Amino acid sequence: MKQKRIPALLGFTLSAIVLSGCTLSPETSMIRLKKEAQANAAEYETDISENPSSVQHPSGTTLRTLTDAPGHYQNSFESDSGRLLVMTDADVEIPEAGQVTSVTVSQHELNQDGFDKITEIFFPEAVFYTDSSYLQMTKSDWQKQIDNLKKYIVDGNLDPYYYGTDENGNYIFDIEETLKTYESHQQNAPEEKELVEIKPQFGLEEDMEEFGTFVHENDFSGIASTPDGLVYYYTVQGNGAVPMNVRIERRRERSDMNLTPLWSAWQSMKLSEAELPEEDALIQEIGITLKEARELAEEKIEKLGLSYMELKDWDYGILWESGDGGGYSSDLLMDTGYLLHYTRKINGIPVTYTLDGGGSLEDMDSEYDTWGYETLDFIITKDGLDTVNFCNQYEVDAISEEALTLLPFSEILEIYEKIIKQQNSYLDDADYTRTYHINRITLGYTRIYDPTVDSTTGTLVPVWDFFGSFEDTPDNGIKLERHDYLNALAYQSFLTVNAVDGSIINRSLGY
């Protein structure tokens, strides 16, 4: 099996890419804008959550004109040590609007009524079971896993999942010991699953045996079985550190319990030189058009009352069986589809979609609650809905009527060059060099907040994001696992600059 190791993949897990030295003090524009928007809230109390479009744009002006930004920007620079090279060859994407204002938002509370609405929209005729009853392994399930291990042993493949060896040269994955464990589990497994039906709702009780009964007051986790034979994991969280999290994910039978189905972005995998079908062949493989996929997703969006959410970015998706130590190969391919990323648009200004979900803590000793970004993602295949990720819906509380003054694009570029150098200053003492390839620069909204004051309200502010990839090359030219590494994740922003005052926003933290 020829595998191409992909150091990092865009699945539907939102990774936290921390930008060093980017936290803002209470005196920065984030807090000023937030307080200003809150002060305006009383004056603009009209309900704008369904149709947030109360600001009139001056005629004859555009944001591109106001910022004096080109349609395309090309440049290169390096650090004083020469260990950092940044090559920019990027389209400059700017919304077609005449002005941009600050917008106050707050957390949407997901109650039982909202939970019921979501369930009815996505699973109108499904039967629901407890996770523990549906996912329990039967004797025949364990036999399949036992047969897999025995085949590996017969074939002489004692490290089938690429865990490697320890410092003594012993395999980290002990296949013989694992086989004994599986055989022991099989002896105690039932012949058939003993399914337990449940109703999707908050407040279900779970028997934790010697630990007593646990009440799931604000969360739910279960299995949905639909009339067409598809099965989904269905999890919902109502509040807490993640105030809203709805996750729907199709369950697929795995050929091996040590391999996990993983959706990855075709664009990222192509940049990592994985062996993938070409675009025309991939479209043929998917079996439906992008238009058909959008229609299915946007039918659900309309029923959810989210007409202000628009498709911001999309990619082809590759579903493959991933192991802890192995990489991608064509024989691991399970399915293909479309990855659709929707974001809110207000007065012609979209929220920029990035890989980062936000809501991270500054350090493990932080005691305040955090708040991730609003997220609405779909994966659509020829079988229909595969995955939904709907998190942290915003309530739009107020839109300021005052247009924000944006910095000239030339000043943004000066900040970009300065901060990229600062963030990579550690390379001066490293044994490798790094080359960035920035191929996309965007202007759009992001949400900022101050968790030390209030983690339930925030402000949408305009920001510039710089997307692309980077590659590390060791001094000795020898390819090492640590170096000679390509980071080519689609939609990973390497820098986020406040378009109003030039302050740096940490995407992982959200401020």
C-alpha positions in Angstrom: 0.0 0.0 0.0 1.6 3.3 -1.1 0.6 6.1 1.3 1.2 9.8 1.1 1.6 11.3 4.5 -0.4 14.4 4.9 1.0 16.4 7.9 -2.3 18.2 8.5 -5.7 17.9 6.9 -8.8 19.9 6.7 -11.4 17.5 7.9 -14.5 18.8 9.7 -12.4 19.3 12.8 -11.6 23.0 13.3 -8.0 23.2 14.5 -6.7 26.0 16.8 -3.9 27.8 15.1 -2.5 30.1 17.8 -0.8 33.3 16.6 1.8 34.5 19.1 1.8 37.9 20.6 -1.7 38.9 19.3 -3.8 39.5 22.4 -5.4 42.9 22.7 -5.5 45.1 25.8 -8.7 46.7 27.1 -7.6 49.9 25.5 -7.7 48.6 22.0 -10.3 49.3 19.4 -12.0 46.0 20.1 -13.3 47.2 23.4 -14.0 50.7 22.2 -16.0 49.4 19.3 -17.8 46.9 21.5 -18.8 49.6 24.1 -19.8 52.0 21.3 -22.1 49.4 19.7 -23.6 48.5 23.1 -24.3 52.2 23.7 -26.1 52.4 20.3 -28.2 49.3 21.0 -31.0 51.2 22.8 -31.4 53.6 19.9 -31.6 50.9 17.3 -33.8 48.3 19.0 -35.7 47.3 15.9 -35.7 43.5 15.3 -33.1 42.9 12.6 -32.3 39.3 13.2 -34.4 38.1 10.2 -33.5 40.9 7.8 -30.5 42.8 9.0 -30.3 45.5 6.4 -30.9 49.0 7.8 -27.8 50.9 6.6 -27.8 52.9 3.4 -24.5 52.9 1.5 -23.4 56.2 -0.1 -23.7 56.1 -3.8 -20.6 56.2 -6.0 -18.2 54.8 -3.4 -16.8 51.3 -2.8 -14.7 49.8 -0.1 -12.0 49.2 -2.7 -12.0 52.9 -3.5 -12.0 53.9 0.1 -9.0 51.6 1.0 -7.2 52.2 -2.4 -6.7 48.4 -2.7 -5.8 46.8 -6.0 -7.5 43.8 -7.4 -4.2 41.8 -7.2 -1.1 42.3 -5.1 2.3 40.9 -5.7 5.4 41.3 -3.6 8.1 39.5 -1.6 10.2 40.2 1.5 12.5 38.4 3.9 13.7 38.6 7.4 17.1 40.1 8.3 18.5 36.6 8.9 17.2 35.4 5.6 15.5 32.4 7.3 12.0 33.7 6.5 10.8 34.5 3.0 7.3 35.7 2.3 6.1 35.6 -1.3 2.7 37.3 -1.9 0.9 36.7 -5.2 -2.7 37.2 -4.1 -6.1 38.3 -5.3 -7.5 41.0 -3.0 -11.1 40.1 -2.3 -13.3 43.0 -1.2 -17.1 43.0 -0.8 -19.1 45.2 -3.2 -20.3 47.7 -0.6 -19.9 51.4 0.0 -19.3 51.3 3.7 -18.9 49.1 6.7 -20.3 49.5 10.2 -19.8 47.7 13.5 -22.5 45.2 14.5 -23.3 44.0 18.1 -24.1 40.3 18.5 -24.9 38.0 21.3 -25.2 34.3 21.9 -28.3 32.5 20.7 -29.9 30.4 23.4 -30.9 27.0 22.2 -33.9 25.8 24.2 -36.0 22.7 23.8 -38.3 24.3 21.2 -35.3 25.2 19.0 -33.9 21.7 19.6 -37.2 20.2 18.5 -37.3 22.4 15.4 -33.8 21.2 14.3 -34.8 17.6 14.9 -37.9 17.9 12.8 -36.1 19.6 9.9 -33.3 17.0 9.7 -34.9 13.9 11.0 -38.7 14.0 10.4 -39.2 10.2 10.3 -36.1 8.9 12.1 -36.0 6.5 15.0 -33.5 7.4 17.8 -31.5 5.1 19.9 -29.0 5.5 22.8 -25.3 5.6 21.8 -24.5 2.8 24.1 -27.1 0.4 22.8 -26.6 1.0 19.1 -22.8 1.1 19.1 -22.3 -2.0 21.3 -20.2 -4.7 19.6 -21.7 -8.1 19.0 -19.9 -11.4 18.7 -19.9 -11.1 14.9 -18.6 -7.5 15.1 -15.6 -8.7 17.2 -15.0 -11.6 14.9 -14.5 -9.2 12.0 -11.8 -7.4 13.9 -10.2 -10.6 15.0 -10.1 -11.8 11.4 -8.4 -8.5 10.4 -5.6 -8.9 12.9 -5.1 -12.6 12.1 -4.7 -11.7 8.4 -2.2 -9.0 9.2 -0.2 -11.5 11.2 -0.3 -14.2 8.5 0.9 -11.5 6.0 3.7 -10.5 8.3 2.3 -7.0 8.7 2.9 -6.5 12.5 2.5 -2.7 12.3 -0.7 -2.3 10.1 -1.6 1.1 11.5 1.8 2.7 11.2 2.3 3.4 14.9 6.1 2.7 14.6 8.5 1.5 17.3 9.6 2.8 20.7 13.1 3.6 21.8 13.8 -0.1 22.2 12.7 -1.0 18.7 9.5 -2.7 19.9 6.3 -2.1 18.0 4.1 0.5 19.8 1.0 -1.4 18.6 1.3 -4.9 20.1 -0.8 -6.9 17.6 -0.6 -10.2 19.5 -1.7 -8.6 22.8 -4.5 -6.7 21.0 -5.7 -10.0 19.4 -6.0 -11.6 22.9 -8.0 -8.5 24.1 -10.4 -8.8 21.2 -11.0 -12.5 21.8 -11.7 -11.7 25.4 -14.2 -9.0 24.5 -15.9 -11.4 22.0 -16.6 -14.0 24.7 -18.6 -11.4 26.7 -20.3 -9.7 23.8 -24.0 -10.3 23.0 -25.2 -12.2 19.9 -27.5 -9.3 18.9 -27.7 -5.6 19.8 -30.2 -4.7 22.5 -31.4 -1.4 21.1 -32.9 1.2 23.4 -35.1 3.9 21.8 -35.0 7.5 23.1 -36.5 10.9 22.3 -34.2 13.7 21.4 -34.5 16.1 24.3 -32.6 17.8 27.0 -32.8 16.4 30.5 -32.4 12.6 29.7 -31.1 10.5 32.5 -28.1 8.1 32.1 -27.3 5.3 34.5 -23.6 5.6 35.4 -23.7 2.4 37.5 -21.6 2.8 40.6 -21.4 6.6 39.9 -25.2 7.0 40.1 -27.6 8.7 37.6 -26.4 11.6 35.5 -28.9 14.1 34.1 -28.0 15.6 30.7 -29.6 18.9 31.4 -28.3 20.8 28.4 -27.0 18.2 26.0 -28.0 15.2 24.0 -26.2 12.4 22.2 -27.9 9.6 20.3 -28.2 7.7 17.0 -30.7 8.6 14.3 -31.9 5.8 12.0 -33.7 7.1 8.9 -36.3 5.2 6.7 -33.9 5.2 3.8 -31.4 3.1 5.8 -28.9 5.8 6.6 -27.7 6.2 10.2 -26.4 9.4 11.9 -24.6 10.4 15.0 -26.8 13.3 16.5 -25.3 15.5 19.2 -26.7 18.7 20.6 -25.4 21.0 23.3 -27.5 23.8 24.7 -25.2 26.1 26.7 -22.1 26.4 28.7 -18.6 27.1 27.3 -20.1 26.1 23.9 -23.5 27.8 24.0 -24.7 26.0 20.9 -23.4 23.0 19.1 -25.4 20.9 16.7 -23.5 18.0 15.1 -25.0 15.6 12.6 -22.7 13.0 11.1 -23.4 10.0 9.0 -22.2 6.7 10.5 -20.5 4.4 8.2 -19.4 0.8 8.8 -15.6 0.7 9.1 -13.5 -2.1 7.6 -11.3 -1.9 10.7 -12.2 -0.4 14.1 -8.7 1.1 14.2 -9.4 3.2 11.1 -11.6 6.2 11.3 -13.6 7.8 8.4 -12.2 11.3 7.9 -13.4 14.0 5.5 -10.6 16.1 4.1 -10.6 19.0 1.7 -9.5 18.1 -1.8 -7.7 21.5 -2.3 -5.5 20.9 0.8 -4.7 17.3 -0.1 -3.7 18.4 -3.6 -1.3 20.9 -2.3 0.2 18.2 -0.1 0.7 16.1 -3.3 -1.5 13.2 -2.2 -2.6 10.8 -5.0 -6.0 12.1 -5.8 -8.4 12.0 -8.8 -8.2 15.0 -11.1 -11.1 17.5 -10.8 -13.1 16.2 -13.8 -12.9 12.6 -12.6 -13.7 13.7 -9.0 -16.9 15.5 -10.2 -17.9 12.4 -12.0 -17.2 10.3 -8.9 -19.3 12.6 -6.7 -22.3 12.0 -8.9 -24.2 15.3 -8.3 -23.5 18.9 -9.2 -22.5 21.7 -6.9 -25.9 23.3 -7.7 -27.7 20.2 -6.5 -25.7 20.0 -3.3 -26.4 23.7 -2.6 -30.1 23.2 -3.2 -30.2 20.4 -0.6 -28.2 22.4 2.0 -30.1 25.7 1.4 -33.5 24.0 1.7 -32.5 23.1 5.3 -31.1 26.6 5.8 -34.4 28.2 4.7 -36.4 25.9 7.1 -34.1 26.9 9.9 -34.9 30.6 9.3 -31.3 31.4 8.4 -31.8 33.2 5.1 -29.0 35.6 5.9 -26.4 32.8 5.7 -24.8 32.6 2.3 -22.3 30.2 0.8 -18.9 31.7 1.4 -16.5 29.0 0.4 -16.6 25.4 -0.7 -14.4 22.5 -1.8 -14.6 19.0 -3.0 -14.4 16.5 -0.1 -12.6 13.2 0.1 -13.7 10.6 2.7 -11.1 8.1 3.6 -10.2 5.7 6.4 -7.5 7.3 8.5 -5.3 5.6 11.0 -3.3 7.2 13.8 0.1 6.6 12.1 -0.7 6.2 8.4 -1.4 8.5 5.6 -3.7 8.6 2.6 -3.7 6.2 -0.3 -6.3 5.7 -3.0 -7.4 2.3 -1.6 -8.5 4.0 1.6 -11.0 6.2 -0.3 -14.6 5.7 0.9 -16.7 8.5 -0.6 -16.6 11.9 -2.2 -18.8 15.0 -1.9 -19.0 18.7 -1.5 -17.8 20.7 1.6 -20.0 23.8 1.9 -19.2 26.6 4.3 -21.9 29.2 5.0 -21.4 32.5 6.8 -23.6 35.5 7.7 -23.8 38.5 5.5 -24.9 41.9 6.8 -25.3 45.0 4.5 -23.3 43.3 1.8 -20.3 42.4 4.1 -19.8 38.7 4.7 -18.2 37.1 7.7 -14.9 35.7 6.5 -14.7 31.9 6.7 -11.5 30.6 8.2 -10.4 27.2 9.4 -10.2 28.3 13.0 -13.3 27.9 15.2 -12.2 30.3 17.9 -13.0 30.1 21.6 -9.6 29.0 22.8 -8.2 29.9 26.2 -5.1 32.1 26.6 -3.7 29.5 29.0 -4.9 26.5 31.0 -5.3 28.6 34.2 -7.9 30.9 32.6 -11.2 30.7 34.5 -13.6 32.6 32.2 -15.9 31.1 29.7 -15.0 31.3 26.0 -17.1 31.7 22.9 -16.4 30.1 19.5 -17.4 31.6 16.1 -20.7 31.1 14.4 -20.3 28.1 12.1 -22.6 26.5 9.5 -21.0 23.7 7.5 -22.5 21.0 5.3 -21.1 17.9 3.6 -23.3 16.7 0.7 -22.8 13.4 -1.2 -24.8 11.6 -3.9 -26.7 9.9 -1.1 -27.7 13.4 0.3 -26.9 14.9 3.6 -23.7 13.5 5.2 -22.6 16.0 7.8 -23.9 19.2 9.5 -21.9 21.4 11.8 -24.0 24.2 13.3 -22.4 26.1 16.2 -22.7 29.3 18.2 -25.5 31.0 16.3 -25.4 34.8 16.7 -28.3 37.1 17.6 -27.8 40.4 15.9 -28.7 43.0 18.5 -27.7 46.3 16.8 -26.1 47.7 13.7 -24.4 51.0 14.1 -25.4 53.7 11.5 -21.9 55.3 11.7 -19.6 54.1 8.9 -16.2 53.0 10.1 -13.1 54.6 8.7 -10.8 51.9 7.2 -7.0 52.2 7.1 -5.5 52.5 3.6 -4.5 49.2 2.1 -0.9 50.4 2.0 -0.8 50.7 5.8 -2.3 47.2 6.2 0.6 45.9 4.1 3.1 47.6 6.3 1.5 45.9 9.3 1.4 42.6 7.5 5.1 42.6 6.8 6.1 43.7 10.3 3.9 41.2 12.1 4.8 38.2 9.9 8.4 38.9 10.7 7.7 39.2 14.4 5.7 36.0 14.6 8.4 34.0 12.9 11.4 35.7 14.6 12.3 32.4 16.3 13.4 31.1 12.9 16.6 33.2 13.4 17.9 30.5 15.8 16.3 27.5 13.9 18.0 24.9 11.7 15.6 25.4 8.9 14.1 28.1 6.7 10.5 28.9 6.0 8.8 30.2 2.9 5.3 31.5 2.9 3.1 31.6 -0.2 0.3 34.1 0.4 -2.3 33.7 -2.4 -5.4 35.3 -1.1 -6.2 38.5 0.8 -9.7 39.2 2.0 -11.7 42.0 3.7 -14.7 40.8 5.7 -16.2 40.7 9.2 -15.0 38.7 12.1 -16.5 38.6 15.6 -14.4 39.8 18.6 -15.3 39.8 22.3 -13.7 40.3 25.7 -14.2 37.1 27.8 -12.8 38.8 30.9 -15.8 41.2 30.8 -18.6 39.3 29.1 -18.4 36.1 27.1 -22.0 36.3 25.8 -21.8 39.5 23.7 -19.4 40.7 21.0 -18.9 42.9 17.9 -18.5 42.1 14.2 -15.7 44.3 12.9 -14.0 44.4 9.5 -10.6 42.6 9.2 -8.1 41.7 6.6 -7.0 38.0 6.4 -4.0 36.6 4.6 -4.3 33.0 3.4 -1.9 30.6 1.7 0.7 28.0 2.7 4.2 27.7 4.0 7.0 25.2 3.5 10.0 24.5 5.9 13.3 23.3 4.5 16.1 22.0 6.8 19.6 23.5 6.4 21.2 20.1 5.6 18.6 19.4 2.8 17.7 16.0 4.3 14.0 15.3 4.5 13.1 14.9 8.1 9.7 14.3 9.7 10.1 17.5 11.7 11.2 19.6 8.8 10.8 19.9 5.0 7.2 20.2 5.9 4.3 21.7 3.9 1.5 23.5 5.6 -1.2 23.9 3.0 -4.5 23.9 4.7 -7.3 25.6 2.8 -8.8 28.6 4.6 -6.1 28.9 7.2 -5.5 32.6 7.9 -1.9 33.3 8.8 -2.7 36.9 9.9 -5.8 38.8 10.8 -5.6 42.6 10.9 -8.3 44.9 12.2 -9.1 47.1 9.2 -10.0 50.1 11.4 -7.0 50.5 13.6 -4.5 47.9 12.5 -4.5 45.8 15.7 -3.8 42.1 15.4 -6.6 39.7 16.1 -5.8 36.2 17.4 -8.2 33.9 15.4 -8.0 31.1 17.9 -8.9 33.3 20.9 -11.4 35.5 19.1 -9.9 38.9 20.1 
